[in-house]
Amino acid sequence: MKPAICEKHGAQAFVMTSPILRDALVNESPIDRAILREIHITSDEKSSILIVDAEFLEKHTSFDKKTKIHLKDRSVAQKKMNDRLMIQKVYKDLVWVCPICLSQINQPPGDSVI
């Protein structure tokens, strides 16, 4: 999370997402919920959930048909790389957005994506 200012919601701890979703938020374009995907990343210290689009997921992981995928970061103690290289590839192309804006993608008031 990265602190930043959203024009609509003020100071927020921005989260990462795919460029297509960020562009849709900036342009206030509708997003079909069917293209939304979750990437769950776990490591020894923490876990996180990323919301991306299906095209981004396919480009970086080849799991486009799944709506949720789980990636395990390297284990320093066990000296295993697990999904480390795939995670690095994903993070390289992510962009920062307001979490409130992201949660409101194509949703009626009161409903949430995340």
C-alpha positions, 0 to 999 in steps of 0.5 A: 500500500502506498499513501496518495491522494484520490480526487474523489476520496482524499488521502488513501492507502493506494493498492495495485491493480492492472493498467486496464482497470486503472484506465477504466477508473480514470476514464470512468468507463464501465467494467464487466465484472466477468473480467475481474480476477483475484491473485492471492499472494502469500509469503512467510511474512504477509499475504495480499490480494490483487484485483486484475483483469483476465487479460493481465492474468493470462499475460502474466500467469497463463491462468486466464480461465480461473477467477482466483489464483494463489501464488506462494512466494519464495521460502527463505528458510526452506530455500525454495523459489515457489512462484517467485518469478511469476510474482515478480513478473506480475508486480512489474506491470501493476499500477497504483489506484485508490482502493475505494474507486477500485472496490466500486467498479461497476457496482451499485451503491453499497455493493463491493467487489473486494 
